[in-house]
């Protein structure tokens, strides 16, 4: 499995997260994408939680995790804020 994780890391460096999912699909690797939300972007606690989650996920032999994105969300009051997320591929 470590060679597969290395291949996925190379694909991520060469492309983007969609390239990793495409690589798994093309090579008929069964996978599931798990998304986790950590809080407000810029929050040191949220960033620490995200880093710990990614480290924990990558320690598992059958999981490839990476930082994915921050999403701008508009609340009903009109306030805009960014939430940070990370995704992992479980194969």
C-alpha positions as CSV (number, residue, x, y, z in Angstrom):
1,X,0.0,0.0,0.0
2,X,2.9,2.4,0.6
3,X,3.8,2.4,-3.1
4,X,0.2,3.3,-3.9
5,X,0.3,6.2,-1.4
6,X,3.6,7.3,-3.0
7,X,2.0,7.2,-6.5
8,X,-1.0,9.2,-5.2
9,X,1.4,11.8,-3.7
10,X,3.2,12.1,-7.1
11,X,-0.1,12.5,-8.9
12,X,-1.2,15.2,-6.4
13,X,2.1,17.1,-6.9
14,X,1.8,16.9,-10.7
15,X,-1.9,17.8,-10.8
16,X,-4.6,18.4,-8.2
17,X,-7.1,16.5,-6.0
18,X,-9.3,15.7,-9.0
19,X,-6.3,14.1,-10.6
20,X,-5.9,11.8,-7.6
21,X,-9.5,10.7,-7.8
22,X,-9.1,10.2,-11.6
23,X,-6.0,8.1,-11.1
24,X,-7.9,5.8,-8.8
25,X,-10.8,5.5,-11.2
26,X,-8.6,4.8,-14.2
27,X,-6.7,2.1,-12.3
28,X,-9.9,0.6,-11.0
29,X,-8.9,1.2,-7.3
30,X,-12.0,1.1,-5.2
31,X,-12.1,4.2,-3.0
32,X,-14.3,6.3,-0.8
33,X,-13.8,10.1,-0.2
34,X,-14.3,11.3,3.4
35,X,-14.6,15.0,4.1
36,X,-14.0,16.6,7.5
37,X,-14.7,20.2,8.5
38,X,-12.5,22.0,11.1
39,X,-13.8,25.5,11.6
40,X,-12.9,29.0,10.5
41,X,-10.0,29.6,8.2
42,X,-7.3,31.5,10.0
43,X,-8.2,30.0,13.4
44,X,-5.0,28.5,14.9
45,X,-7.1,25.8,16.7
46,X,-8.8,24.8,13.5
47,X,-5.5,24.7,11.6
48,X,-4.0,22.5,14.4
49,X,-7.0,20.2,14.3
50,X,-6.8,19.9,10.5
51,X,-3.0,19.1,10.7
52,X,-3.6,16.5,13.4
53,X,-6.4,14.9,11.4
54,X,-4.3,14.7,8.2
55,X,-1.4,13.2,10.2
56,X,-3.6,10.7,11.8
57,X,-5.2,9.7,8.5
58,X,-1.9,9.3,6.7
59,X,-0.6,7.0,9.4
60,X,-3.2,4.4,8.3
61,X,-2.0,2.1,5.6
62,X,-5.1,2.3,3.4
63,X,-5.8,6.1,3.6
64,X,-4.4,9.0,1.6
65,X,-5.3,12.4,3.1
66,X,-4.5,15.9,1.9
67,X,-5.6,19.5,2.6
68,X,-8.4,20.2,0.2
69,X,-10.0,23.6,0.4
70,X,-11.6,26.5,2.2
71,X,-15.1,27.5,1.3
72,X,-16.6,31.0,1.6
73,X,-20.0,30.8,3.2
74,X,-22.5,33.6,3.6
75,X,-24.7,33.6,6.6
76,X,-28.3,34.8,6.8
77,X,-27.0,38.0,8.4
78,X,-24.9,38.7,5.4
79,X,-21.5,38.0,7.1
80,X,-19.0,36.1,4.9
81,X,-16.6,33.6,6.5
82,X,-14.4,30.8,5.3
83,X,-14.5,27.3,6.7
84,X,-11.6,24.9,6.2
85,X,-12.1,21.3,5.1
86,X,-9.8,18.3,4.4
87,X,-10.5,15.2,2.4
88,X,-9.1,11.7,2.6
89,X,-9.3,8.8,0.1
90,X,-9.9,5.5,1.8
91,X,-9.0,2.5,-0.5
